[in-house]
């Protein structure tokens, strides 16, 4: 097994223990990345249905418990002929190893360990589970001191009526309770008796009952008293000895009534006021006196002899009288002899009749368990055994329908022909009804299904979008009221993820028809369409969307409203700005780039008009849209260098008073005196009613005296801009 990967996820590392029924390995859970302990049924038992049932029962018993002092069960599986249980791995030792290594243990440590075992038993008993095999070998002590109870291999429900399996008593004989040894009903108090022995062994390093054979030890549990713990170890406080004495009483009614009661005693026994309490006393039962009773047969024989003697004495007296009177001695003896012979012959005849007519032959009861009902009935009828009517028919786990799972008289019992036997026949497993779990949370639905014995691993979640709150069950398979087998059913619960969400698409600048199509495509609803004028967007284009902006989170089915442009507002003014440009040097190429912004750029972003290469002076037309509160700006670059900025106001354009623009010079010369330029006010400061003045060079302008004449290399002057009303 070492190195084997069990179940596709458990890599066996090493063997760490084992018992009569199973071997225990340390393994690594590849899926969850943790170490686990795996108990594997021994190979010699893989074909034994009884051992397999016990093995499965261990997992079922322990898995139903959830307590810090009980080893947790993680998984149960079968791979081929390998039956295994995956459980919590405890780093540490079992109590038996600790006792062998350093017993007797300190009183405080022993009481602490016993209290944790008792706490685990209290939890198990509350869940109707009796362990039935409490012993140091089944108590694990972690490195942190935590006590863990394990090995529920022979645990049974409280309603069990026997502790025997296939003719043998289960459990460990040194830790048996008296009722356990007798094979009668065992309950919670049997576990407490075994715990008392464990506490006794921890404190004294010995067992209370020892013998040469298991039978002799079992008889001592039934008949003999054990040595007081303090007689073996005087360091044991009287309060602790009292707990051992009470838990190990042969009469269950004199023991603790529950594990909780014993736990309370363990929690307080080391308090200063209790350590030296008086020794516990128990009422002694009156011994039955043995009386010599005369044997019934002997009494009857003596009475018959007396009556016969008296009768014959009386007859002799009569014969003597007759003999005296008639002198016929031979008559009466002859009569009695004849009568005796007749009686003897009659008795012989009766004996012969009884032997031949009334004596019923004896038969041995066969084992008909696991046989089909009709075969079992035929076999018993052939032997002359009468089948009690009606046959008991109930569901029995591990038995198929129509198969005998029990019989009132056990195999090997000798009975008279004609005796009655009761048969118990299995039926099909009753199917449960699937409850309605829609509207519940997944956790609530799972809890309800697990209560109906549905395996947790067989309940799966299928997330789906819906209008229901997230986490709500909106569908189930099988449907409510359907019949199902709890052991095999696969339940699929459809759980709401809430409404489906996605990023809102950007509808702005789309045409109306395209925007409506996009809204429908993503599963939204069109709340309405509203028209509005816009400088930025041409007629027919979407100007904005409400209430969800682009890239905001939106759910399917939500409503969206769009606004569509009707074109520029009435006050908008279309204006063509004629911009003269010239190369740096006439006849040589210069690259001219123009940017602009107008009422259509409400965010101040500049638009690219274009780039041109010129060799001579030219005029480029820039089409602008002006608004009362938004001036247009044209920016000129020459050979990649910023050249100038031109502002066109709405008022100037409307009044036809936009200033004329100079033709760019090759190398503009800054003015040398105020006489060279006529300074005019900024157009923004001019009253619209006034005549707009222009910044222009003087008609008498000449090149400065200290500068060479550059008239041959470039042009200068005024270019009047065209105006549109």
C-alpha positions as CSV (number, residue, x, y, z in Angstrom):
1,X,0.0,0.0,0.0
2,X,2.9,2.4,0.6
3,X,3.1,4.8,-2.3
4,X,-0.3,3.8,-3.6
5,X,-2.7,6.7,-4.5
6,X,-6.0,5.7,-3.0
7,X,-9.2,7.1,-4.5
8,X,-7.2,9.3,-6.9
9,X,-6.3,11.8,-4.1
10,X,-4.8,10.0,-1.0
11,X,-1.1,9.1,-1.3
12,X,-0.2,6.4,1.3
13,X,2.9,7.4,3.2
14,X,3.4,4.8,5.9
15,X,1.6,2.4,8.2
16,X,1.0,3.8,11.7
17,X,-1.2,1.2,13.4
18,X,-3.8,-1.5,13.1
19,X,-6.2,-3.8,14.8
20,X,-7.9,-7.1,14.3
21,X,-10.3,-5.7,11.7
22,X,-8.3,-3.0,9.9
23,X,-4.9,-1.4,9.3
24,X,-4.2,2.3,9.7
25,X,-2.0,4.3,7.4
26,X,-0.7,7.9,7.3
27,X,-1.5,9.5,3.9
28,X,-1.4,12.9,2.2
29,X,-4.5,14.4,0.7
30,X,-3.3,15.7,-2.6
31,X,-6.4,17.8,-3.2
32,X,-6.5,19.7,0.1
33,X,-2.8,19.5,0.9
34,X,-3.0,17.9,4.3
35,X,-2.1,14.7,6.1
36,X,-4.9,12.3,7.0
37,X,-5.2,8.9,8.6
38,X,-6.8,6.1,6.5
39,X,-8.2,3.0,8.0
40,X,-8.3,0.1,5.5
41,X,-10.2,-3.2,6.1
42,X,-7.9,-6.2,6.2
43,X,-7.9,-8.3,3.1
44,X,-9.2,-11.4,4.8
45,X,-12.4,-9.7,5.6
46,X,-13.2,-8.1,2.2
47,X,-15.6,-11.0,1.3
48,X,-17.2,-11.0,4.8
49,X,-20.4,-9.0,4.7
50,X,-20.5,-8.8,8.5
51,X,-17.1,-7.2,8.8
52,X,-17.9,-4.8,5.9
53,X,-21.2,-3.8,7.7
54,X,-19.2,-3.2,10.9
55,X,-16.6,-1.2,9.0
56,X,-19.3,1.0,7.4
57,X,-21.0,1.4,10.7
58,X,-17.8,2.8,12.2
59,X,-17.8,5.5,9.6
60,X,-21.5,6.2,10.0
61,X,-21.3,6.3,13.8
62,X,-18.3,8.6,13.9
63,X,-19.4,10.8,11.0
64,X,-22.6,11.6,12.9
65,X,-20.5,13.2,15.7
66,X,-18.9,16.6,15.7
67,X,-16.9,17.2,18.8
68,X,-13.3,18.4,19.6
69,X,-12.6,15.2,21.5
70,X,-13.9,12.8,18.7
71,X,-11.7,12.0,15.7
72,X,-13.4,13.6,12.6
73,X,-14.3,11.5,9.6
74,X,-13.5,13.1,6.2
75,X,-14.4,10.5,3.6
76,X,-15.5,6.9,3.0
77,X,-14.7,5.0,-0.1
78,X,-14.1,1.7,-1.9
79,X,-11.5,1.0,-4.6
80,X,-11.8,-2.5,-6.0
81,X,-11.6,-4.7,-2.9
82,X,-10.2,-2.0,-0.7
83,X,-12.7,-0.5,1.8
84,X,-11.3,2.6,3.5
85,X,-12.2,5.4,5.9
86,X,-10.4,8.7,5.7
87,X,-10.2,10.5,9.1
88,X,-8.4,13.2,11.0
89,X,-4.6,12.6,11.5
90,X,-3.5,13.1,15.1
91,X,0.2,13.8,15.7
92,X,0.9,12.1,19.0
93,X,0.5,8.8,20.8
94,X,-2.3,6.5,21.9
95,X,-3.0,6.3,25.7
96,X,-1.9,2.7,25.8
97,X,1.6,3.7,24.7
98,X,1.7,6.5,27.3
99,X,0.5,4.1,30.1
100,X,3.2,1.5,29.2
101,X,5.9,4.2,29.0
102,X,5.2,6.2,32.3
103,X,2.3,4.9,34.3
104,X,1.2,5.5,37.0
105,X,0.4,9.0,35.6
106,X,0.0,12.1,37.7
107,X,-3.4,12.4,39.3
108,X,-4.1,15.8,37.6
109,X,-3.1,14.5,34.1
110,X,-5.2,11.3,34.6
111,X,-8.3,13.3,35.6
112,X,-7.8,15.7,32.7
113,X,-7.6,12.9,30.2
114,X,-10.6,11.1,31.7
115,X,-12.6,14.3,31.7
116,X,-12.0,14.8,27.9
117,X,-13.0,11.2,27.2
118,X,-16.1,11.7,29.3
119,X,-17.0,14.8,27.4
120,X,-16.7,12.9,24.1
121,X,-18.9,10.1,25.5
122,X,-21.5,12.6,26.6
123,X,-21.7,14.0,23.1
124,X,-21.9,10.5,21.6
125,X,-24.6,9.4,24.1
126,X,-26.7,12.5,23.3
127,X,-26.5,11.4,19.7
128,X,-27.7,7.9,20.6
129,X,-24.3,6.3,20.0
130,X,-22.8,3.9,22.5
131,X,-19.0,3.3,21.8
132,X,-18.8,-0.2,23.5
133,X,-15.0,-0.4,23.2
134,X,-13.5,2.3,25.4
135,X,-9.9,1.3,26.1
136,X,-6.5,3.1,26.0
137,X,-5.8,1.8,22.5
138,X,-8.7,3.9,21.2
139,X,-7.7,7.1,23.0
140,X,-5.3,9.4,21.0
141,X,-3.4,12.1,22.7
142,X,-2.2,14.9,20.4
143,X,1.0,16.8,20.9
144,X,-1.1,19.7,22.2
145,X,-2.6,17.5,24.9
146,X,-6.0,17.3,23.2
147,X,-7.7,13.9,23.7
148,X,-9.4,12.3,20.7
149,X,-11.7,9.2,21.0
150,X,-11.6,7.0,17.9
151,X,-12.5,3.5,16.6
152,X,-16.3,3.3,16.6
153,X,-16.0,0.0,14.8
154,X,-18.4,-1.8,17.2
155,X,-20.5,1.2,18.2
156,X,-24.2,0.7,18.0
157,X,-27.3,2.7,18.5
158,X,-28.8,2.8,22.0
159,X,-31.7,0.6,20.7
160,X,-29.5,-2.4,20.0
161,X,-30.6,-5.5,21.8
162,X,-27.3,-7.5,21.8
163,X,-23.6,-7.0,21.9
164,X,-22.7,-10.2,20.1
165,X,-21.8,-10.6,16.4
166,X,-21.7,-14.0,14.7
167,X,-21.6,-15.8,18.0
168,X,-18.8,-13.9,19.7
169,X,-18.8,-11.0,22.2
170,X,-17.3,-7.8,20.8
171,X,-15.0,-5.4,22.7
172,X,-11.9,-5.9,24.8
173,X,-12.4,-8.3,27.7
174,X,-10.2,-6.3,30.2
175,X,-12.5,-3.3,29.8
176,X,-15.8,-5.1,29.7
177,X,-18.8,-4.1,31.8
178,X,-20.5,-7.1,33.6
179,X,-23.6,-6.7,31.4
180,X,-21.3,-6.6,28.4
181,X,-19.7,-9.9,29.4
182,X,-23.1,-11.5,29.8
183,X,-24.1,-10.5,26.3
184,X,-27.2,-8.6,27.4
185,X,-28.2,-5.0,26.5
186,X,-25.4,-2.5,26.8
187,X,-26.1,1.2,27.3
188,X,-24.4,4.4,28.3
189,X,-23.4,3.0,31.7
190,X,-21.3,0.3,30.0
191,X,-19.1,3.0,28.5
192,X,-18.7,4.7,31.9
193,X,-17.7,1.3,33.4
194,X,-14.9,1.0,30.8
195,X,-13.8,4.6,31.4
196,X,-13.5,3.8,35.1
197,X,-11.2,0.9,34.2
198,X,-9.1,3.3,32.0
199,X,-8.8,5.8,34.9
200,X,-7.9,2.9,37.3
201,X,-5.1,1.8,34.9
202,X,-3.7,5.3,34.4
203,X,-3.5,5.8,38.2
204,X,-2.2,2.3,39.2
205,X,-0.4,1.1,36.1
206,X,-2.4,-2.2,36.4
207,X,-5.8,-3.5,35.4
208,X,-8.4,-4.3,38.0
209,X,-9.1,-7.8,36.6
210,X,-6.4,-10.2,35.2
211,X,-6.7,-13.8,34.3
212,X,-5.2,-16.7,32.3
213,X,-7.9,-16.5,29.6
214,X,-10.5,-14.1,28.3
215,X,-13.3,-16.2,29.9
216,X,-11.7,-16.1,33.3
217,X,-11.3,-12.3,33.1
218,X,-15.0,-12.0,32.0
219,X,-16.0,-14.1,34.9
220,X,-14.1,-11.8,37.3
221,X,-16.0,-8.8,36.0
222,X,-19.2,-10.7,36.9
223,X,-18.3,-12.3,40.2
224,X,-15.2,-10.7,41.9
225,X,-14.4,-7.4,43.5
226,X,-11.2,-5.5,42.5
227,X,-8.5,-4.0,44.7
228,X,-9.2,-0.4,45.8
229,X,-7.1,2.0,43.8
230,X,-5.7,3.7,46.9
231,X,-4.6,0.3,48.1
232,X,-2.4,0.1,45.0
233,X,-1.4,3.8,44.8
234,X,-1.9,5.7,48.1
235,X,-1.3,9.0,46.3
236,X,-4.7,8.9,44.8
237,X,-7.1,11.3,46.5
238,X,-10.2,9.8,48.0
239,X,-12.4,11.9,45.7
240,X,-10.8,10.4,42.6
241,X,-11.1,6.8,44.1
242,X,-14.8,7.5,44.7
243,X,-15.2,8.2,41.0
244,X,-13.6,4.9,40.0
245,X,-15.6,2.9,42.6
246,X,-18.9,4.4,41.5
247,X,-18.2,4.0,37.7
248,X,-17.2,0.4,38.2
249,X,-20.2,-0.9,40.2
250,X,-21.4,-4.3,38.9
251,X,-25.0,-3.1,39.2
252,X,-25.6,-0.5,36.5
253,X,-28.2,1.3,38.6
254,X,-25.4,2.1,41.2
255,X,-23.2,3.8,38.6
256,X,-23.4,7.3,37.2
257,X,-26.6,7.9,35.5
258,X,-24.9,9.7,32.6
259,X,-21.6,10.8,31.2
260,X,-22.5,14.4,32.1
261,X,-22.9,13.5,35.7
262,X,-19.5,11.7,35.8
263,X,-17.9,14.7,33.9
264,X,-19.2,17.1,36.6
265,X,-17.6,14.9,39.3
266,X,-14.3,14.8,37.4
267,X,-14.3,18.6,37.0
268,X,-14.6,19.1,40.8
269,X,-12.8,16.1,42.3
270,X,-9.5,17.9,42.7
271,X,-10.9,20.9,44.5
272,X,-9.2,21.2,48.0
273,X,-12.5,20.7,49.8
274,X,-13.2,17.4,48.0
275,X,-9.8,15.7,47.9
276,X,-10.2,14.1,51.3
277,X,-14.0,13.5,51.3
278,X,-15.3,10.3,52.9
279,X,-15.1,7.0,51.0
280,X,-18.3,6.4,49.0
281,X,-20.5,3.7,50.5
282,X,-23.0,1.4,48.7
283,X,-26.0,-0.5,50.1
284,X,-25.2,-4.2,50.4
285,X,-27.9,-6.6,49.0
286,X,-29.2,-9.3,51.4
287,X,-27.7,-12.6,50.5
288,X,-30.2,-15.3,49.6
289,X,-30.1,-18.1,52.1
290,X,-29.7,-21.6,50.7
291,X,-32.4,-24.0,51.7
292,X,-32.3,-27.8,51.3
293,X,-35.5,-28.7,49.5
294,X,-36.5,-32.4,49.2
295,X,-36.5,-33.8,45.7
296,X,-40.0,-33.9,44.3
297,X,-39.6,-37.3,42.8
298,X,-38.3,-38.7,46.1
299,X,-41.3,-37.3,48.0
300,X,-43.7,-38.8,45.5
301,X,-41.9,-42.2,45.6
302,X,-42.1,-42.3,49.4
303,X,-45.7,-41.3,49.5
304,X,-46.5,-44.0,46.9
305,X,-44.6,-46.6,49.0
306,X,-46.4,-45.6,52.1
307,X,-49.8,-45.9,50.5
308,X,-48.9,-49.2,48.9
309,X,-47.6,-50.6,52.2
310,X,-50.7,-49.6,54.0
311,X,-52.9,-51.1,51.3
312,X,-51.0,-54.4,51.3
313,X,-51.1,-54.5,55.1
314,X,-54.8,-54.0,55.1
315,X,-55.2,-56.7,52.4
316,X,-53.1,-59.1,54.5
317,X,-55.3,-58.6,57.5
318,X,-58.3,-59.3,55.3
319,X,-56.7,-62.5,53.9
320,X,-55.9,-63.7,57.4
321,X,-59.5,-63.1,58.4
322,X,-60.8,-65.0,55.3
323,X,-58.3,-67.7,55.9
324,X,-59.5,-68.0,59.4
325,X,-63.0,-68.1,58.3
326,X,-62.9,-70.1,55.1
327,X,-59.4,-71.4,55.2
328,X,-58.7,-70.4,51.5
329,X,-55.3,-68.9,51.6
330,X,-54.6,-69.1,47.9
331,X,-57.5,-67.0,46.6
332,X,-56.4,-63.5,47.4
333,X,-52.7,-63.8,46.4
334,X,-53.8,-65.2,43.1
335,X,-56.1,-62.3,42.6
336,X,-53.4,-59.7,43.3
337,X,-50.9,-61.4,41.0
338,X,-53.4,-61.5,38.2
339,X,-54.3,-57.9,38.8
340,X,-50.6,-56.9,38.8
341,X,-50.0,-58.7,35.5
342,X,-52.9,-57.0,33.9
343,X,-51.6,-53.6,35.0
344,X,-48.1,-54.4,33.8
345,X,-49.4,-55.5,30.4
346,X,-51.6,-52.4,30.1
347,X,-48.6,-50.1,31.0
348,X,-46.5,-51.9,28.4
349,X,-49.2,-51.3,25.8
350,X,-49.4,-47.6,26.7
351,X,-45.7,-47.2,26.4
352,X,-45.7,-48.9,23.0
353,X,-48.5,-46.7,21.8
354,X,-46.8,-43.5,23.0
355,X,-43.5,-44.5,21.4
356,X,-45.2,-45.4,18.1
357,X,-48.0,-42.8,18.0
358,X,-47.3,-39.8,20.3
359,X,-43.6,-39.3,20.4
360,X,-42.7,-36.4,18.1
361,X,-39.3,-36.6,16.3
362,X,-36.8,-33.8,17.0
363,X,-35.3,-31.6,14.2
364,X,-32.4,-29.2,14.1
365,X,-33.2,-25.6,13.0
366,X,-31.2,-24.7,9.9
367,X,-29.8,-21.3,9.0
368,X,-32.1,-19.7,6.4
369,X,-30.8,-16.1,6.7
370,X,-29.8,-14.7,3.3
371,X,-32.1,-17.2,1.5
372,X,-34.9,-16.1,-0.7
373,X,-38.2,-16.3,1.2
374,X,-39.7,-19.2,-0.9
375,X,-36.5,-21.3,-0.6
376,X,-36.4,-20.7,3.2
377,X,-40.1,-21.7,3.6
378,X,-39.7,-24.8,1.6
379,X,-36.6,-25.9,3.5
380,X,-38.3,-25.4,6.9
381,X,-41.5,-27.0,5.8
382,X,-39.7,-30.1,4.6
383,X,-38.3,-30.5,8.1
384,X,-41.8,-30.3,9.6
385,X,-41.3,-26.8,11.0
386,X,-44.4,-24.5,10.9
387,X,-43.9,-20.9,9.6
388,X,-45.6,-18.4,11.8
389,X,-48.2,-16.3,10.0
390,X,-47.8,-13.5,9.1
391,X,-44.1,-13.3,8.1
392,X,-42.6,-10.1,9.4
393,X,-41.7,-7.9,6.4
394,X,-39.6,-4.7,6.9
395,X,-36.8,-2.9,5.2
396,X,-33.4,-4.1,6.4
397,X,-30.2,-2.4,5.3
398,X,-27.8,-4.6,3.3
399,X,-30.6,-7.1,2.6
400,X,-32.4,-7.2,-0.8
401,X,-36.2,-7.4,-1.1
402,X,-37.6,-10.9,-0.5
403,X,-34.5,-12.2,1.4
404,X,-34.7,-13.5,5.0
405,X,-32.6,-11.3,7.3
406,X,-33.5,-13.0,10.7
407,X,-35.3,-16.0,12.2
408,X,-36.8,-16.4,15.7
409,X,-35.0,-19.7,16.4
410,X,-31.3,-19.7,15.8
411,X,-29.3,-22.1,13.7
412,X,-28.6,-25.4,15.6
413,X,-31.5,-25.2,18.0
414,X,-33.2,-28.6,18.5
415,X,-37.0,-28.6,18.5
416,X,-39.9,-30.9,18.0
417,X,-41.3,-31.3,14.5
418,X,-44.3,-29.0,14.2
419,X,-42.7,-26.2,16.2
420,X,-43.4,-22.7,15.0
421,X,-40.7,-20.4,13.7
422,X,-41.0,-16.7,12.8
423,X,-39.2,-15.4,9.7
424,X,-38.2,-11.8,9.0
425,X,-38.0,-10.9,5.4
426,X,-36.6,-7.7,3.8
427,X,-38.6,-5.4,1.7
428,X,-37.6,-2.7,-0.8
429,X,-36.3,0.4,0.9
430,X,-39.1,2.9,1.5
431,X,-38.6,5.9,-0.6
432,X,-38.7,9.3,0.9
433,X,-40.6,12.3,-0.5
434,X,-38.5,15.2,-1.7
435,X,-39.4,18.4,0.2
436,X,-39.9,21.8,-1.3
437,X,-36.7,23.8,-0.8
438,X,-37.2,26.6,-3.2
439,X,-37.0,30.0,-1.5
440,X,-34.5,28.8,1.1
441,X,-30.8,29.5,1.2
442,X,-28.5,26.7,-0.1
443,X,-27.3,26.0,3.5
444,X,-30.9,25.7,4.8
445,X,-31.9,23.4,1.9
446,X,-28.9,21.2,2.4
447,X,-29.6,20.9,6.1
448,X,-33.1,19.9,5.4
449,X,-32.0,17.2,2.9
450,X,-29.3,15.9,5.2
451,X,-31.9,15.4,7.9
452,X,-33.6,13.1,5.4
453,X,-30.3,11.0,5.2
454,X,-29.3,12.5,1.8
455,X,-25.5,12.4,1.6
456,X,-23.8,15.8,1.8
457,X,-21.5,15.0,-1.1
458,X,-24.6,14.2,-3.3
459,X,-26.0,17.7,-2.9
460,X,-24.6,20.0,-5.6
461,X,-25.1,23.7,-6.4
462,X,-25.8,25.1,-9.8
463,X,-25.5,28.9,-9.8
464,X,-27.7,30.9,-12.2
465,X,-28.8,34.5,-12.7
466,X,-32.3,35.5,-11.6
467,X,-34.3,38.2,-10.1
468,X,-34.3,36.4,-6.7
469,X,-31.8,37.5,-4.0
470,X,-28.4,36.0,-4.3
471,X,-28.0,32.6,-2.5
472,X,-31.7,31.7,-2.8
473,X,-32.7,28.3,-4.2
474,X,-34.7,28.9,-7.4
475,X,-34.9,25.3,-8.7
476,X,-34.4,21.7,-7.5
477,X,-33.9,18.3,-9.1
478,X,-35.6,16.0,-8.3
479,X,-38.7,18.2,-7.9
480,X,-40.7,18.6,-4.7
481,X,-42.9,15.6,-3.8
482,X,-40.9,13.2,-6.0
483,X,-39.9,9.8,-4.5
484,X,-36.2,9.3,-3.9
485,X,-33.7,6.9,-2.4
486,X,-31.6,8.9,0.1
487,X,-28.6,6.7,-0.3
488,X,-28.2,7.1,-4.1
489,X,-30.1,10.3,-5.0
490,X,-28.1,13.1,-6.6
491,X,-29.8,16.5,-5.7
492,X,-29.0,19.5,-7.8
493,X,-30.1,22.9,-6.4
494,X,-30.2,25.8,-8.7
495,X,-29.1,28.9,-6.7
496,X,-29.6,32.5,-7.6
497,X,-26.5,34.6,-8.3
498,X,-28.8,37.7,-8.4
499,X,-29.4,39.7,-11.6
500,X,-26.8,39.4,-14.3
501,X,-24.6,42.5,-14.5
502,X,-22.4,43.9,-17.2
503,X,-20.7,47.1,-18.3
504,X,-23.1,49.6,-19.8
505,X,-22.2,50.2,-23.5
506,X,-21.3,53.7,-24.8
507,X,-24.3,54.8,-26.9
508,X,-23.2,58.4,-27.3
509,X,-22.4,59.4,-30.9
510,X,-24.3,56.4,-32.3
511,X,-27.2,56.9,-34.6
512,X,-30.6,56.5,-33.0
513,X,-31.3,53.2,-34.7
514,X,-27.9,51.7,-33.8
515,X,-28.3,52.8,-30.2
516,X,-31.8,51.2,-30.0
517,X,-30.4,48.0,-31.5
518,X,-27.5,47.9,-29.0
519,X,-29.9,48.4,-26.1
520,X,-32.0,45.4,-27.2
521,X,-28.9,43.3,-27.9
522,X,-27.6,43.5,-24.4
523,X,-30.9,42.8,-22.7
524,X,-31.9,46.3,-21.6
525,X,-35.2,48.1,-22.2
526,X,-35.6,51.4,-24.0
527,X,-37.3,53.8,-21.5
528,X,-37.7,56.5,-24.1
529,X,-36.1,58.9,-26.7
530,X,-35.8,62.6,-26.2
531,X,-34.6,65.1,-28.7
532,X,-32.3,68.0,-28.0
533,X,-30.1,70.4,-29.9
534,X,-26.3,70.1,-29.7
535,X,-23.3,71.9,-30.9
536,X,-21.1,68.8,-30.4
537,X,-23.2,66.1,-32.2
538,X,-24.7,66.2,-35.6
539,X,-28.4,65.7,-36.2
540,X,-29.6,62.1,-35.5
541,X,-26.7,61.2,-33.2
542,X,-27.1,60.2,-29.5
543,X,-25.9,63.1,-27.3
544,X,-26.2,61.3,-23.9
545,X,-27.8,58.3,-22.1
546,X,-29.6,58.1,-18.7
547,X,-29.5,56.9,-16.0
548,X,-26.4,54.7,-16.8
549,X,-23.3,56.2,-18.2
550,X,-20.9,54.2,-20.3
551,X,-19.0,51.4,-18.4
552,X,-21.2,51.7,-15.3
553,X,-22.6,48.4,-13.9
554,X,-26.1,47.5,-15.1
555,X,-28.4,44.5,-14.8
556,X,-30.3,42.7,-17.5
557,X,-33.8,44.1,-17.9
558,X,-33.0,47.6,-16.6
559,X,-34.4,50.7,-18.5
560,X,-32.3,53.2,-20.4
561,X,-33.3,56.6,-21.9
562,X,-31.4,58.2,-24.8
563,X,-31.2,61.8,-26.0
564,X,-30.8,62.4,-29.8
565,X,-29.4,65.5,-31.4
566,X,-31.7,67.7,-33.6
567,X,-28.7,69.5,-34.9
568,X,-27.2,72.9,-34.0
569,X,-29.3,75.2,-31.9
570,X,-30.9,78.2,-33.7
571,X,-28.3,80.7,-32.4
572,X,-25.4,78.7,-33.9
573,X,-23.4,80.6,-36.5
574,X,-21.5,78.9,-39.3
575,X,-18.4,81.0,-40.2
576,X,-15.5,80.4,-42.6
577,X,-12.2,81.9,-41.4
578,X,-9.7,82.6,-44.2
579,X,-6.2,82.2,-42.9
580,X,-3.3,83.4,-45.1
581,X,-0.1,81.4,-44.8
582,X,3.3,81.8,-46.4
583,X,6.5,79.7,-46.5
584,X,9.6,80.8,-44.5
585,X,11.2,81.6,-47.8
586,X,9.4,82.1,-51.1
587,X,9.9,79.2,-53.4
588,X,10.9,76.8,-50.7
589,X,8.7,74.3,-49.0
590,X,7.2,75.0,-45.5
591,X,4.9,72.6,-43.7
592,X,1.8,74.3,-42.4
593,X,-0.4,72.7,-39.7
594,X,-3.7,74.2,-38.4
595,X,-5.7,73.3,-35.3
596,X,-8.9,74.8,-34.2
597,X,-11.7,74.7,-31.6
598,X,-15.2,76.1,-31.7
599,X,-18.7,75.6,-30.2
600,X,-18.5,71.9,-31.1
601,X,-15.6,71.4,-28.7
602,X,-17.3,72.0,-25.4
603,X,-14.5,70.2,-23.5
604,X,-11.9,72.6,-24.9
605,X,-10.3,69.8,-27.0
606,X,-8.6,71.0,-30.2
607,X,-9.4,69.5,-33.5
608,X,-6.9,69.0,-36.3
609,X,-7.8,70.9,-39.5
610,X,-4.9,69.4,-41.5
611,X,-1.3,69.8,-42.6
612,X,-0.3,71.4,-46.0
613,X,3.1,72.0,-47.7
614,X,3.3,75.4,-49.3
615,X,6.0,77.2,-51.5
616,X,4.2,80.5,-51.8
617,X,1.6,82.5,-50.0
618,X,-1.8,80.9,-49.8
619,X,-5.2,81.3,-48.0
620,X,-6.7,78.3,-46.3
621,X,-10.4,78.3,-45.3
622,X,-11.3,76.9,-41.8
623,X,-15.0,76.2,-41.3
624,X,-16.2,77.1,-37.8
625,X,-19.4,76.9,-35.7
626,X,-19.8,79.8,-33.3
627,X,-22.0,80.2,-30.2
628,X,-22.8,83.3,-28.2
629,X,-20.7,82.1,-25.3
630,X,-18.0,80.3,-27.1
631,X,-15.3,82.0,-29.2
632,X,-13.4,80.0,-31.9
633,X,-9.7,79.7,-31.8
634,X,-7.4,78.9,-34.8
635,X,-3.8,77.9,-34.1
636,X,-1.1,78.0,-36.8
637,X,2.2,76.0,-36.8
638,X,4.9,76.4,-39.4
639,X,7.5,73.7,-39.8
640,X,6.5,72.2,-36.5
641,X,6.9,75.5,-34.6
642,X,4.0,77.4,-33.1
643,X,3.5,80.5,-35.2
644,X,0.3,82.3,-34.0
645,X,-3.2,82.1,-32.5
646,X,-6.3,83.7,-34.0
647,X,-9.5,84.2,-31.9
648,X,-12.8,84.7,-33.7
649,X,-15.7,86.0,-31.5
650,X,-19.3,85.3,-32.1
651,X,-20.1,89.0,-32.0
652,X,-17.5,90.0,-34.6
653,X,-18.6,87.2,-36.9
654,X,-22.2,88.1,-36.6
655,X,-21.5,91.8,-37.2
656,X,-19.0,91.2,-40.0
657,X,-16.2,92.9,-38.1
658,X,-13.7,90.1,-37.7
659,X,-10.2,91.7,-38.0
660,X,-8.1,91.1,-41.1
661,X,-5.1,88.9,-40.7
662,X,-1.5,89.6,-41.9
663,X,0.2,87.4,-44.3
664,X,2.9,85.5,-42.3
665,X,6.4,86.8,-42.9
666,X,9.5,84.8,-43.4
667,X,11.0,86.1,-40.2
668,X,8.6,88.5,-38.4
669,X,10.4,91.6,-37.1
670,X,9.2,92.9,-33.7
671,X,8.2,96.6,-33.8
672,X,10.9,99.1,-32.9
673,X,8.6,102.0,-32.0
674,X,5.1,102.9,-31.3
675,X,5.1,104.8,-34.6
676,X,5.6,101.6,-36.6
677,X,2.2,100.1,-35.5
678,X,-1.2,101.3,-35.0
679,X,-2.4,99.7,-31.7
680,X,-6.0,98.9,-31.8
681,X,-8.1,97.5,-28.9
682,X,-8.8,93.8,-28.5
683,X,-11.9,92.8,-30.4
684,X,-13.4,91.5,-27.2
685,X,-13.2,95.0,-25.7
686,X,-14.9,96.7,-28.8
687,X,-18.5,97.6,-28.7
688,X,-20.3,95.5,-31.4
689,X,-21.9,98.6,-32.7
690,X,-18.6,100.3,-33.2
691,X,-16.6,99.9,-36.4
692,X,-14.0,97.2,-35.8
693,X,-10.4,98.3,-36.2
694,X,-7.7,96.0,-37.4
695,X,-4.1,95.5,-36.5
696,X,-2.2,96.4,-39.7
697,X,1.1,97.7,-40.8
698,X,1.4,101.4,-41.8
699,X,1.2,102.1,-45.5
700,X,4.4,103.9,-45.1
701,X,6.0,100.9,-43.3
702,X,9.6,100.3,-44.4
703,X,12.2,97.9,-43.3
704,X,14.2,99.2,-40.4
705,X,17.3,101.1,-41.3
706,X,19.5,98.7,-39.5
707,X,17.9,95.7,-41.2
708,X,18.4,94.5,-44.8
709,X,15.5,94.7,-47.2
710,X,13.8,91.3,-47.3
711,X,11.1,92.1,-49.8
712,X,12.5,89.6,-52.2
713,X,12.3,86.7,-49.8
714,X,8.8,87.2,-48.4
715,X,5.6,89.1,-48.6
716,X,3.8,91.2,-46.0
717,X,0.5,93.1,-46.0
718,X,-3.1,92.6,-45.2
719,X,-5.5,89.8,-46.3
720,X,-9.1,90.6,-45.7
721,X,-11.1,87.7,-44.4
722,X,-14.3,86.7,-46.0
723,X,-17.4,87.0,-43.8
724,X,-20.6,85.0,-43.6
725,X,-23.6,86.5,-41.9
